[in-house]
């Protein structure tokens, strides 16, 4: 990638975002290097009926399988490919769950997630936090314009805020929410940010027309007044992940913590929703310790229906310009071209791209010194273990 806003760091990590000097970026990376072993790592699992729209997501090949993607991915991250799991990974059109990459990186880093669950159809078979009654179920489809009750959104924000405010260490937020790029599209559009042609997804070629149609339906049905609050927007067209993450983010910033938002469009949506609730004069200070951590595959993506290359960088800069702040993004430099596993090489041709914190965890592993060759070898081995484990189950 070329351009005046990109700095290629010595570790191979790519930095992007307008208005940053190399010194600023090096300082940010150094702070994370020093804080890695003292990081609170959260994985938020959430459900939305948006994921059940045919063709909306590749995080599970069918609408039914996408109902358990989040819990299956979390099990893989927690237990690895070898240990017996309650929920099988849903079939994918191509590639392999990004939770496998996250598992390899988090093991190297020796950090484990605290899992927060909201709106799932299953009770997760592992230790987790619930900030609401588990029988609340998924959010309604965003096209309804009434995805969640306002009181539910407020309760989830408050629960996240209380956790964030108590933190005494750096914070890494990650997610698994099938259909989540569509709800991100909806809330960003509802804020008045032009994101058409810039929203990614798990598909190799994300279904832009379908997402645009659903978002238009949802925002029209919601009948929001001008300049809606973030709570109103999330209640209208959001998902349960968003209020939890917004609360967690705002609480952690109040307690002065460094924050890494692990993901793509969904994390930009969370940051935008938080900035929308902050006085304009305080916004620059708020983002000063917040970094987006993602994968090189997402950053490389140039959506076919868009004239913009590097769509995610354009999206991030749109959000930054809308709120008149500087946002820094860092992308892991790992590549799977030399992998012996086809499902990993699929990432290089545009499948999956990101999820379950794969980019942020890889980034931290790279900052801590895990070389490209070792990362590929470890991921190749775990894919082999995953196939072996699946074959044994089928015998």
N, C-alpha and C positions, 0 to 999 in steps of 0.2 A: 504494500500500500504506500502511495506517495501523497504528499501534501504538506503544507506548512504547519498544520495543526498536529501532526503525528511525530512522536519522539520514540525511536526504537531504543529501548533500555538495554543495557549490557546483557541482562538475563534472557533477552528475547521477548520480554513482556512488551506489549504494545500499549502506549498511552495515547488517548485522544480526548478532545475537548478544546473549545476555543479559549484563548487568553491565558494559557498556562506556560510558565517558563520551565526549562529543564530542572532548575533548582527546586521549584515547587513540587514537581513530580518525584524527584529523587527523595525529597524529605518525606513525602507521603508514603512512598514505598519503604523507606527506612523505618518509619514508625510501625508499619505492619510487620516488617522483619523482626523488630524487637518485641512485638506484642503477640505473635502467633501462638505461643504456648499459653498465653493468658487471654484467650478469646472465648466469649460466650457464643456458641454456635446453635442457632435455632433453625429448625425445619418446620415450616407451616404447611399442613395438609388441609385442603379444603375442596368442597364440592359445589358444582353449579350445574343446573339442568341445561345450561348453554352447551355443555360438552356432549349432550345427547343428540344435538342437531346433526343429521347425516352430512358427512364431509367436512365438518368444522375443525376436527383435530385428528392428528395422527398419533396421539398419545394413547394408543390402543386402537386396533383395527376396526372395532365395532362399538356402537353406543353402549352396549351392555358391558363390554370389557373396560371401557373408560370409567365405569362406575367404581372400579377397584384399582385403577392405575396408581392412585396416590398411596394407598396402603401397601400395595405390592412393591412400589419403588422404595418406600421407607423401610420395609423389611429387608430389601436387598442392601440398602445403605447400612443398616444396623448389623445384619447378620452375615453379609457376604454371600457368595454364590454357593458355598458348600453346605451350610447349615439348613436344616429342614425349615420350610416356611409355610405359614397358613394360607397365604395368597400367592398364586402363581403370577409371574409377570404376564401382562396381557400381550397377545400377538401384535407385532408392529408391522407396518408395510415394508420397512427396511430399517437397518441399524439395530442398535441395542439400547436398552434403557440408560440414560445418562447417570442414573444412580450407580452404575458399575464404575464409571470414572470417579464419581464422588467417593465411593467406597475405597478405591485404591488411594486417592489423594488424602482422604481423612485418616486412613490407617498410617500413612507415611507421616502425617502431621501429629498423630496421636491425639486427635480431638474427636469427640462424639457429640451428636446433636441432642438438644432437648427438643422433643417433638410436641407441637401444638396442633390439635385437630379440631376442625369445625365443619359441620355440614356434610360429613361422610355418611354413606349408607351402611358402613360396617363399623363395629367397635374395633379399633386397632388392637392386634394381639401383642402389644408391647407397651411399655410404660410411656404415657403421654399426658399432656395437660389438656383439659377441656375448659374453655372459658364460657361455655353455655351448655344447656342440656343436650346430650348426644342425640336425642330424638328430634331435634330441630330439623334435621335433614338438609339437603342441598338448597342453595339459593334457586329461585325460579330463573328461567331463561331470561337473559337481558332484554330480549325482544318484547317482553311483557311490560317493561317500564316500571315494574314493581318487584324487583328481584328479592328484596328483603324488607322487613318492617324496620322503620327508623329506630325503634327501641333496641332491636337486635344489633344494628350497626353501632349504636352508642355503647352498648354493653361490651362489644368486642373491642372497640377502641379503648375503652376504659381498662379492660383486662390487660391488653397489650401494654398500655401506658404504665400501669403499676409495675409490671415485670421490668420494663425498660428503665424506669426511674430508680429501681433498686440495684441496677448493675454497677459493678465496680471494675469492670473490665471491658475491653473492646468487644464489639458486637458484629457478628456475621448473621445476616438474615437470608434464608433460602426458602424455596417453595416447591410444591408440586400441586398444581391445580389444572387439570385438564380443561380446556376451553378458556384458560386464563388470559391468553393474548387477545381474545375477543372482548372480554370484560375490560381489559386494559385500554383497548381501542375505544370502547364506549365511554369510559370516564375521562380519558384525555380529550376526546371530541366534545364531551359535555362541558369541559372547562373552557372550551373555545380554542384549543390548540389544533392546528391543521396537521393531522397525522395520516391523511389518505395516502396510500401507496408506500407507507413506511413501516407498517406493522408486520412483524414476522410471524412465525408459527412453526409447529413441529413438522408440517408438510414440507416436501422439497420445494414445491411451488404453493405457498399459502393461498387459501381460497379468498382472495381479496373482495371479490364481488359479493360473495355470500356474507362475509363479515360486515361489509359496508351496509348491506341491506338490513341485517339484523340490528345494527347500531342505529340506523335511521328510524326503524320501527320502534325501537326501545325509547329513544329520546323523544320521539313524537308522542308516544303513549304516556310518557312520564309527565309531559306538560310542565316542565320545570320553569321557574321564573328566571330572569336574567341573572347572571353571576350566581349560580347556585352554590350552596355550601358543599363541602366535601361529603358530609353526612348525607345530604339530600341526593347527591350524585350516586354514592355507593348504594344507597337504599333503592334507587331507581334502576341502575344498570350494572351494579358491581357484583362481587362475590365475597364470601366470608374471609378469605385471605387478606383482602385489602384493608379492612378496618383493624384487624389484628396487627398487621405489619405497620400501618400508619401509627397506631398507638405505641408499639414497641420502638419505632424509630424516634418519635417525639419524646418519649420517656427517656430513652438512652441519650439523646442530645441534651435534655435537661440536666442529666447527671454528668454531662461533659465527655461522653465516650466517643471514641473513633468508631466509625461504622462502615462496613462493607456490605453493599446490597448485592447479593449474589444472583444474577439473572439478567434478563434483557428488558423487553417492553413492560413486563409486569412490575419490575422494580422502578422503572421510570415513572409508571403510573402512581405507584405508592409515594415516590418522592414528590411528584406534582401535587397529589392530594394533600400531603403534609404542607408543602409550600403555600398552597391555597388558603390554609388556615393561619398563616403567619403574617404578621404586619410586614409590608414591603421593606421597611427599613431594617428589619432583622433577618431577612432571607439570606443575604450573603454570608453572614456569620453562621447561620444554621447549616449551610451546605459545606462550610469550610472543613469539616471533619468527615464528610460523607463521600464515599467513592463507589462507583458502579463497577462490579467485577464480573466479567463475562468471558465467553469463548471467542477464539479467533474465527470460528465458523460463522458465528452470528455477525461479527464485525465485518467479515468479508462479503456478506450477502448483499447482492444487488438485485432487488426484486424486479422480476421481468416486466411488470406492468408499470414500473416507475423509471423515469429518466435519471433518477438519482442513483449513483453508485454508492456503496457503503451505506445502505438505508438506515441501519441502526444509529450510525454516527449523526446522520442528518436528523433523525428523530430526537436524539439526545440534545442536539444543538437547538432544535425547535423549542424543546421544553426549557432549556437554559435561557434562550432569548425571550420567551414568553414571560418568565419570572424575573428577567434581568439579573441572572446569577451566572456564575461559572461552575459547570459540572465536569468533574474529571472521571473518565472511564479508563479502566485497565483491562486488557484482554490477555489471557494466558497464551503462551506461544507454542504449546504442544500441538503436534500434527500426527495424523495416523497414516500418512502415505506409505510408510514402511511397515505397517502392521501386517502380521500374517493372517489376521482375522478380517474377513470381508465385512462383517457387521460394524467393525471400527472404521474401515476404509470408507464405508457409506457416509460417514460424517464429512468426508472431504468432498463429496459431491452434493451436499446440501440437505441430507436427511437429519432429523432430530435437532441438531445444532446446540441445544442448551437445555437445562432443567435440573432440578434437585441440587442446585448449587454447583454443578460440574465446573463451570467457568471459574467461579471464585475460589473453590477448593483447589483446583488445578493451579490457579494463579499463586495461591499461598504456598503450595508445594514447590512451585518453581522458584519463588522468592526464597524459600528455605533451602534450595539447592538440589531438588530432584531433577536429574538430567533427562533430556528428551528420550534417550535410548532406554534408560531404566523405566521411565513411565510407560513406554510402549510395551516393553517386556512384561511389566506387571499387569497391564491391562489385557494383553494377549493371554497371559496365564489365567486370569480370572474369567475371561470369556470362555476359555477351554473348560474351566471348572463349572461354569454355568451350563454349558452344553451337556457336560457329563452328568451333572445333577439332574437336568431335565430328562435326559435319556433314561436314567435309572428309575425315575418316577413313572416313565411310560412303559417300563418292562412288565 
